[in-house]
Amino acid sequence: MTELNNAHPDDAETYDPSASSLAGQVDASVMEELLSIRSSIDNIDATLVFLLAERFKATQKVGVLKATHKLPAGDPGREAAQIARLRRLAEEAHLDPAFAEKFLNFIISEVIRHHEAIAEDHQASAAKA
């Protein structure tokens, strides 16, 4: 995987990791610790973005396959199984399962929207042929 801190050179120009409304209001050592923890959070956030991009690349392939074979964009059985699985994983990770479910539901709705668009494009291309 790409080194996250160097993934986008423009980040250095547009993102200030030390930006904080607390600067100058708290002890310097507290600010240093806060910025250190936030740096870890920033790296995790970047990883999440790259992982979501990879996930959406895979779901795009699923969308093309579904469109090619005229399958529905959504698969309620699969979606329910994934939500149940993610809720269990969230519990094991000490993450609020309701939050995990909301997060996955958002992703699923976006995937379905993409699959519907792929199907529409596929139908339009087939109609022109």
N, C-alpha and C positions, 0 to 999 in steps of 0.2 A: 504494500500500500504506500501511497505517496506520503512523504513526511508532511504531517499536517501543518506544522508551523510554517512551512515553505510552500504550501499547496498553491497559494495565490499571492504573487509578489505585490499586487495592488493592495492587499490587506494592510500592509505596513503603512500605506498612505491614507487609508480610509478608516481604519479601526485602531482605536487607542485602548489597549488593554488596561491602562491605569485610569481610565475615565471613571470618575465617581463623584457623586454629590457629597461624599463624606471627606474628601481630601481637605486637609487643613483643620478638620473638626475632631479628629480622633488621634490618639497617640500613634506615632510613626511605626512602632513595632506592630500595633494592631493592624494598621493599614497594610504593612508589608505581608503579614499573615493572610489578611483578607485577599490581597492581590494574588498571592501564591495559590490559594484555594480556588479563586476565580480563574486562574490560568488553567488549572485542571478541568474546571467546568467548561471553559472555552474549547479545550481539546476534545472533551467528550461530545460537546455540541457539534464540532466539526466532524467527528467520527459518525455521529447520528446522521448528518446530512449525506455523507458519502455512502453510508449503509442504506439509507432510504433511496438514494439514486440507484444503487445496485438492485434493490428490491423492485423498483419501478421498471428497470430494464427487463427483469425477469417477467414481471406482470404484463409488460407490453408484448412479449413473446406469447404469453397465454392469450392475450387479447387477439392477436393475429390468428392463432390456432382456432380460437372460438369463432371468430368471424369467418374464417375459411370453411369451417364445418357447420356454420349457422347454429352455433350453440348460444344459449342466453348469456348475457354479460355477467349476471350474478349467479352465484351458486349457494343458495341459502344453507344447504347442509354443510358444505365446506366452511362457510363463514361462521356458522354456529360452533362447529368443531374447533376452529381457530380461536374464537373468542374464549371458549371454555379452556383451551390449552393455555392461552395467554394469561387468563385469570389464575390458573394453577401456578404458572411460572412466576407471576407477580407475587403471589402469596409466598412462594419459596424464596423470592428475592427481597421480601419485606417491603414490597411496593404496593400501594393501594390498588387492589384488583379493579375497582370501579374506574380509576384513572386509566389503567391499562386497557380496559374495555372501551372507554371513550376514545382513546388514542387509536386503537385498532379499528373501531367503527369509522373514524375519520379517514383512515387509510383505505379501508374497504370502499367507502363511498367514492373516494377519488379514483380508485382502481376501476370500479364499475363505470364511472363517468368516462374514463379513458377507453374502456372496452366498448362502450356504446359509440364513442367517436370513431374508433377503429372499425367497428361494424358498419357504421354509416359510410365511411370512406370506402370500405371494401364493396359495399352494395353500389355505391356511385360508380366505382371503377368497373364493376361487372356490368352495370347498365350501359356504359359507354362502349363496351366491347362487343 
